[in-house]
Amino acid sequence: MSFPTITSIAGKRVAVVGLGISGVAAARLLLRQGARIIAFDQKPLALLGSHAHTLESLGVPLVTGEDAFEQVKDVDLVLVSPGVPSFSALTRAEAEGVPIWGEVELATRFIPDDVPIIAVGGTNGKSTTTTLIGELLATTGKRVFIGGNLGTPVSDHVDGTFDFLVLEVSSFQMERVDQFHPTSALLLNVTPDHLDRYASFQAYANAKGNAFLRQGPHDEAIVPAHDPTCAEQAARGRGRRVTFGAGADVDVTDRAVIDRRNGESYDRQLWCLQGTHNALNVAAAIACVSKFGVAPGAIRERLAAFQGLPHRTTFVRELDGVRYYDDSKGTNVGAAVTAVRGMREERIVLIAGGREKGGSYQPLVDALVSRGRGAVLVGEAAEAIEHAIDGAVPTARATSMREAVLAARRLAVNGDAVLLSPACSSFDMFRDYKERGDAFVEAVLRLEGQ
């Protein structure tokens, strides 16, 4: 998609739609660039965060309430936050030729052309891979910004001096890009997710693949080998293809990750990260950083120390021969399947459920048939997941995380793992996946030995 060109923000009338973290950061950047902005959010003013109220103190008009978005009109540019799906006034503005940008599109237009941008996309593994790439690049002594969907909007840091920008990019963020041009674009995987927002899996995949669009032959498109969906998306740009996975440019074997481009081998037994999914994340990171001068020795040293991120198959404790893991970030079926199949324990009791995101639970059922001892189901999706399991493994229902952990403990036997990997979003019971994971950890730590 191509938008009318805006060569300068100064003096332009800009609607900022959605006043979450990235929307408010974009508004601040627009103000610094001399734009005349008006901000819109469907929440009542009293429920907006303090950052939004800061905009009001800077003289930014705020339009709030249920019909706020429909009042977007008579502007030169619409800046839409990633959490905001399309709405009728936005469709009208687009039909009238008004440019519609996301926060990443806006922010990266103010990044110097000689600063490499690395965009890490995919349904699962983005945060771990983004963080690892950033840490590997930092071993060169260069200044590295790590953020984007990971939690720190780029818009708040365009005035900083960085040698690299490493951005986790979501499908929502990539919906509205035009000039966004990553030097290296990674698409780790694409499995069904957010089908409550997208009309089809193909539409979801296309949003993720927008990161490749403006790549040229001097850029790199890094994708898993033998993955036709990712290959199709990478082919939408002109970046040089680099593959990772079994038999790829950066090969993943049971014992090591081997960079076939230079012969360097990285022993998986020496890492803190475990599981095939993490081996693929490491391979993708190595595929990315080698061209930027990261030494193999530095890669080995960093892999030996890198612990991963909280709420991503994080070991909590062992009690009575059962090991407990927090994978609250497993907010879609694909992530939960990867977590179940990647566990080192032979049998798993899964805690799953929450708010549904669309798509089938059958891949999760198949994983449970192979590896599951049982499943404890919570939240709005409990009935649907239980219906899909249909007796394939024992199930239990719970109305709180404390109750779920107790039920999982009763199902587990010595040598098993209890895994929180919900396959759903958290918003029916918790503020976000972090609060959900913290509740799980607290409940596990309160267990007493038998």
TASULFEN-V568726 format. One record per helix or strand. SS is the DSSP state (H for helix, E for strand). FROM is the first residue (numbers start at 0). LEN is the number of residues. Records with the same first field share a line. If there is no record, write none. Layout:
SS: FROM-LEN + FROM-LEN
This chain:
E: 12-5 + 35-6 + 60-4 + 76-4 + 98-3 + 115-6 + 143-5 + 163-5 + 183-4 + 219-5 + 239-6 + 249-3 + 255-4 + 263-4 + 313-6 + 321-5 + 347-6 + 354-1 + 371-7 + 393-4 + 416-4 + 424-1
H: 20-12 + 44-3 + 49-8 + 68-3 + 87-8 + 102-6 + 125-13 + 153-4 + 170-4 + 200-12 + 227-7 + 267-3 + 275-17 + 295-10 + 332-10 + 361-10 + 381-8 + 400-11 + 432-13
